Amino acid sequence: MHDVAAALANDVTAVGVASGRTGAGELRAAGAHTVLDSLADVAAAVAVLAS
């Protein structure tokens, strides 16, 4: 969640990945613009980063 806060504080799009200790709901509540459940779907991750 510190990464999300840092992104938001610096006007950067916050993309959270719920693959660690922090769940998707917590990342969304922290303000992440997009939340991925994992990086297993490489095409989805690339699409998010390219948009």
N, C-alpha and C positions, 0 to 999 in steps of 0.2 A: 504494500500500500504506500510505502515511502516513494516508490518509483512513480506511482500515479500522481501523488502530491507534487513531486518534483517536476513532472511533465506539465501539469496544470499551472504551476507557478511560473513556468518559463514559456507559456503559450505554445506548447508542443502537444500534438495529439497523443493521448494516452491510450495505449493498447495493452490490456492486461491478459495474461495467460494463466488460467486457473489450474496450473499443474504442480503447484507447490503447496505451501501451508495455507495460502489464502484462497478462499473459494470464489466462484464467479459472482455471487451475490455481494460479497464484501468488496470486490473490485468495482462493481457497478455503483455501490453505495459510496465508494471513495471518489467517484466521478470519472472513471475510465470511459472513454468515448466508445470503445469497442472491447468486448471480452471474448476471448477464444477459450474453449475448454481444454485444448492442448495444441501442440504444434504438429500433431500427426497428419493433419490435412494441410500439406504444404501449399497446395493451390489456393486454399482459403486464406492462409496466412499471407501469401504474396498478394492476393487481391486486396486485402485490408491495407497492406503497406503501400500498394500502388495507388490507392484512391485518395 
